[in-house]
Amino acid sequence: MSRPVEPKLEAAEVRENRALGSGYHLLSLEAPEVAARAAAGHFLMLAPAPETGPSFDPLLPRPFSFLARDPAAGQVQLFFRTVGRGTRLLAAQPPGTRLRALGPLGRPWPDVPAEPALLVAGGVGMPPILDLATELAARGRAVEVFYGGRGACDLHLLDRFRATRASLTLATDDGSQGWRGRVTEPLEARLADGATGCLYACGPTPMLRAVARLGERYALPTYVSLEAPMACGIGVCRGCAVPARLGDGSGHDAPQSYRMVCVDGPVFEAGEVAW
């Protein structure tokens, strides 16, 4: 797995803050220091940075995976859904305001040569999957994307996925777009049809657990990007601990340990996680 890079604390300027509907937002930031270091799978911690001085509203920053990165322009893009006071405040920031950004953080997606790359996105877990799809496609890699949500209103930026020329399979719980059912169902059908390669997934924990089991069943390398509440992003607060499996080579699991999503992840080999 890749090692974390040195993060930078930067005053990032809002370039665009666009509402996409159903509470989803696209946030573009000018953050050249962060953009120059970031890779697909990294994340940053973000909070308002009032010009009047320190602010404790909200008290803690929020973690966001990168949707897109443009080092030449010094910009990054984020995608999020408003779910509480912190994200509502960020959604209300107009262009020209500055936000406090710390990043890039964590361990990014590994470079696994197995093809095709089978990418699975669920809901707001879409950003690091689109970022990875864009990067792999630009390098001429074969990419297949499986993107699911509760309904059609939860599937966004489909034009960007199609622009990568990756194969795109959509799924919704209510059948309003694409396959009716969970996104892991068309993935399982594809694997049963003989697909090989490498699995990459980000989304709700039940989806990631299902992808991990499929990867194990079909003996495919599988990587998951976990989501967890966190306060610092640098391993100090220990608030993002997740249970991990430590194999001892005997076919039995060693006593349970824990990993920090912010510094040991967010990307893990699926077999490392105690689902």
Beta strands, then each sheet from edge to edge (+ up, - down):
strand 1: 8-21
strand 2: 24-30
strand 3: 43-48
strand 4: 62-65
strand 5: 68-70
strand 6: 75-81
strand 7: 98-105
strand 8: 117-122
strand 9: 143-149
strand 10: 167-172
strand 11: 179-180
strand 12: 198-202
strand 13: 222-225
strand 14: 241-244
strand 15: 257-260
strand 16: 267-269
sheet 1: 4+ 3- 7+ 1- 2+ 6- 5+
sheet 2: 11+ 10+ 9+ 8+ 12+ 13+ 16-
sheet 3: 14+ 15-
end
